Amino acid sequence: MSMSFPICEEMDDTLIENGRKLFAAECQFVKGVVAMDGLPNPDRIEICFAGRSNVGKSTLINALTNRKGLARSSNTPGRTQEINYFDLASSLYLVDLPGYGYANAPIDIVSKWQRLLKAYLSGRQNLRRAFVLVDARHGIKSVDNEIMSLLDKAAVTFQLILTKSDKIKEKDSEIIYEQVRQNLSKHVAAYPEILISSSERGDGIPVIRGVIADIN
């Protein structure tokens, strides 16, 4: 079934307020995980952020939590090699996954953490939603489709977030949006709304908070 995949730019005031309250609570780094046996106990809902290297996962987490240095970001693609866990309000795990695609690291190390990424996405029972981040300037690449296909097979609902929306020219936006919609229509686990964000300007942050607060 084809879906239109509208862009979600507005939300009910109640959900926006629920999101604000959730992300105003304490958020702390828990641990960085390098193997599946190091994952925390699955005793609460978990949502994760996946995307190509340097797409802005850590920056988005910092913007959502309004804590500038909570998640470590780097200008060097592939620097994050662990699954990083953050405890939000003692009720939800936010999970920052290693970037996929290009990585400035030895091949054997890249292979190791890519296997960890795939094992996590296909085997974490309390994972309620994956947010797949895609640079709004470039649209969906083949490596994004690979991860989304993995989420299809694992029956993990994923929702696309177009990052760096402030950097895309208006005349190019509809072309990119159509390319994204066409790709998403091929994935059965895709959530039928697209989110957009600019961590620099704060665009989309209240809506993403509201979406996360509404997941249960």
N, C-alpha and C positions, 0 to 999 in steps of 0.2 A: 504494500500500500504506500503510495507516495504521500509525503507530508510537505507542507509548505515551509516549515521551519521559520516562523516569524522571529524577528529580533525583539527580545524582551527588554524594553527601555523604561517601562513604568510598572508599578506594582501597587497593590492595595496598601493603604496607609498602615493597617494593622500588621501586615507582614513586614513592612519596612521597620516598624517600631520593634517588632519581635527580633529582627535581625540586629538592630542597633543595640538592644539590651544584651543579646547573646554575646556580641563581640566587644561589648564594654566590660565584660567579665574578665577575670584573670586568664591569661594564656601563657603557658610556659613550655620551653623546650624540654622534651622528655629524654630522647636518646636518638642516636644515629645507628641504623641497623645495616649490617653488611651481609647477613645470612638470615634465611627464613626462621631458623630456630631462635633468633634474637628478637623477634617481634613481640610487642607487649601482649598481655592477655587480651583476648577479644571480648572484653567485658563492657564495651560501649560502641555506639555507632561510630563509624569511621568514614571520612570522605577524603579523597586524594586528588592531587593536582599533578597531571602528566603533561608532557609537551617536549618539543624539540629543545635541544640545548640552547640556552640564552633567550628563551621565549618570554621569560618574566615570571616564572612560578614563585620564586622566593619573594620577589618584589610585590606580587599580588598578595601573598600571605601577610607581608608587612603592612600593606595598605588596608587589608580587611581588618586586621587586629589593631591598626593604628599604633604599631610598635615598630619603629624604624629599623632596629637592628635585630629583630627576633629571628627571622630566617636569613641565613647568610646568602647573599647573592654575589655573583662574580661576573666580571666582564670577559672572563676566559671561558668559552664554551666547554662543557664537560667537566668542570671543576667539582660539581656535586656528585659524589660517588656512593652516597649512602641514601637509605630511605630515612628521612628525618621526620620524627614524630613530635607533635605539639598537642598539649592537653588544653582544651578550651572549656572553661567553666566546670571542670571535673566531670563533664558529661559527653564530650565529643572529642575524637582525635582528628586533627588536621594533619595530613600526610603529604610531605613534599618529596616527590619521587625524583630519581636521577634523570637528567635530560637524556633523551634518545636522539639518534642521528649522529651528526658530527660531534666528535669529542677529542679534545687535545690531550690524549693519554695513550699509553702503549696499548696495542691491540688486545693483548691477553687480559688487561685490566678492563678494557671496554667490554669485552666478551663476558667477563665475570659479572659485571653489574647489570648488563642487559639481560642475562639469564635470571638474575635476582628480580629485576623489574617484571619480567614475564611471569615468573613464579608467583610473585605477589598479586599481580592483577588477575591471575586465573585461580588463585587458591585462598583468598582471604574472605572468610564467611561473613564477617560483620561489615564488609565494605558496601555501603549503601549507594554511593554514586562516585563516579570518577569525573572530574572536570578536565577535559582535554583542551589545553591552551594552544591556540594557533595565532601566529603573528598576522594581524589584519592586513598588512602590506603584501603578504605573500600567499595567503590562502592555504588550503590543505595540500600537503605534499604526500608522496607515496609512503614515506615512513609513518606519517600520521594515520594513513589508511591501514597500515599493518597493525598498529596498536589498537585502532578501533575495531578491526576484524577480530583481534584477540579478545576484546571486551564483548563482542557479539557472541563468540564461542563460549565465554565464561558466564554469559547472561548477566553481565554487570552493566547497569544503566550508566550511560555517560552523557554529559552535556558539554557542548562546545562553548568555549569562551574565546572571543576574538580580542587579543591584547593589543596594546599600543594603538588604539583606535584614533588617537589624536594625530598620529603620523601618516594616516592615509588621506589622500586627496579625495574630495567629494566626488569628482568625476570618475574616480577609479573604484569607489566603494561598491556600487551596484554590480559591477563586473565580478569583484571578489565575492560579494554575498551570493551571487548566483552560482559561482563555482563551488562555494562551500555547501550550499543547499543541494546541489546535484550530487556531491560526494556523500553527504549525510543520508540522502534518500536510499543509499545502497546498504545502510547499516541498521540492522533490526534493533540494536540496543540503544540507538541514538534517542535522546530525549528531544521532544518536538519543539523546543524553543532554543534559540541562540542567544547567548549573553555577550555583551561587549564591555570592554573596560579600558580605561586609561589610568594606570596607577599614578602617573605624574599629575594629572588634573583631577583625579578622583571620580571620573565618569564611570558609572555603572557599579561602583562599590556598594552603595546602599541596596541596590537590587540583588546583587550576588549574596550579600549578607542575609537578605530576606529569603532567598531561595534555599540557602543552607539551613537557616532556622526552621524552615518548613519541612525538611527531610526527617523522616522518622522510620 
